[in-house]
Amino acid sequence: MGDVGSTDMLAAHSVGAMKVLVLTGWGDGSLNQYRGKWAEIEPDYVAENLLDAVKWVISKNNE
């Protein structure tokens, strides 16, 4: 879970972890303005905020 695609999403991808981009903080800019730097790495989920991200992760763990 993180708000920076060029580090958080790449780090999660490199270890095979679930990738959740949170739009608060730097997330919106990371998704839109800097998307080209990590274009080949798709987040598993893009959350509006941290609470949304946590709820999504919990729901995935309960499947």
Secondary structure, DSSP 4 states (H G I P E B T S, - for coil): -BS-IIIIIHHHHHTT---EEESTTTHHHHHHTSGGGGTT---SEEESSHHHHHHHHHHHHT-
